Amino acid sequence: MALYEHIYLARQDVSPQQVEELTNALTEVLVAGGGKVTKNEYWGLKSLSYRIKKNRKAHYSLLNIDAPAPAVAEMERQMRINEDILRFMTVRVDELEEGPSAMLQKRDRDDDRPGGRPGGGGFGRGDRDSRPPRRF
């Protein structure tokens, strides 16, 4: 069987529980086709770079899949029909990554910074304080 990484974006209007139910339904389609999902990650509600179908945010989910091509094709067909799914992408890979993905590692790293958000403190801090004042 082939190995795939699959990411999909769900509408911002749905709840995280509905996204989990959607993921379970997609997993059932793959299992019925003779495949399996080896990893399932929910990345959360994130802002989009541009609007997709009038949505500014989307729920991101990652699936690592070990399944035959017809099962993946059926899953993608089901996703095209579903109105809650904005976009999806399936990529065939040689091997699947073990452990948390880069997105989850980034989130953990951001939580460790002072100030509780990426970048640390806020405005007016950092190397700007060490500059001499401007002269006009």
N, C-alpha and C positions, 0 to 999 in steps of 0.2 A: 504494500500500500504506500501511497505517497504522503509526504508531510507538508502541511500548509500552515501559514500564519494568516489569520483572518481578523480584520478589524471592521467594526460597524459603528455607525453613528445613529442614535435614536433621537427623536424629537425631544425638545426641552419640556414639553407639556406632560410627558409621561413620568411616572414616579420611578425611583430606583427599583422598587419591588416589581413593577411592570417590566422593566428592562431585564431583571433576573428571570422572570417568567418567559420572556421572549428568548433569552439565551437557552433556557431549558427546552423550549419548543424546538429551537434549532438543533440542539444536541440530540433530541429524540429523532429528528429527521436523519441526522448522520448515523446514529446507532441503527436505525431501520435499514439504512443502506450498507451496513457492514463496517462502519467506521467507529471512531471514538474521539472524544475531546480530552486531550492530556492536560491542558491548563486553561483556566477561565479566569480572566481578570477584569474587574470593573474599575475604570479609571476615573469615573465621576463626571459631573456636569462641567464642561469647559466651554470657553468662548471660542467661536469660530472666526477665522480670518476674514471671511466674507459671508453674506447671507446665503443660506441654502434653503430654498422653498419657504422663504419669509422667516426663517429661524436664525437667531443670533447666537444661540448656544445649542449644545448637543451632549447627550450622554455617550461616552466612549466605552467600548468593550473590546477586549482582545480574546481570541480563542486560538489555541494551538491544536491542530487537527491532524489525526492519523486516519485517513480514509481513502477509499478509491474515488477516482474522478467522477463517476456518475452520482455518487452520494453528495459530493460537493456541488455539482451542477444542480441537483435537486434543491439543496439548501439555498443556493443563490436564486433559484427560480422563486422559492417561497419568499425570499427577502424582497424581490422586485414587486411582488404582489402586496406586501405589507405596507400600509401607509405610514406607520410609525418609524420606519427606517428611512433615514435621509440618504445615506451613502454607505457603501461597503467596499472592501477591497480584500481579495484573497491572493496570496503570493505563495508559490511553491518554493520550499526551502530544502536544502540538503539534510539539515539536522535542526531539531528544535532546541531552543535555549532552555536551560534549567534555571530554576530560581526566579526571582521577580524580574519583570521587564525593566527597561530603562526608564519608563514613565513612573513606575512605582519607586524605583531607586531615587529618582529626582525628587519626588514628593517627600520621601523620608529625609533626604538631604536638606530640603528647604525648611522642614519643620525644626531642624536643629539650629538654625541661624538665630541670632539675637533679634528681638523685636517681633518674632513670631510670623514673619512673612519674608518672602524672597527679597534679597538685597539688604536685609538687616534693618537698621535704624529708621531711615526716612530721609527727608529733604534736609540739606544743609549739613550733612555729616560726611565723613570719609575724607578723601584727599583734598577736598575744596577748602577745608578749614586751615590747611597748612599753607595755602597760597598767600602771597602778600597782597595787600589791598590794591585796587586799581587806581591809576593816576591818569587824569584826563588833561 
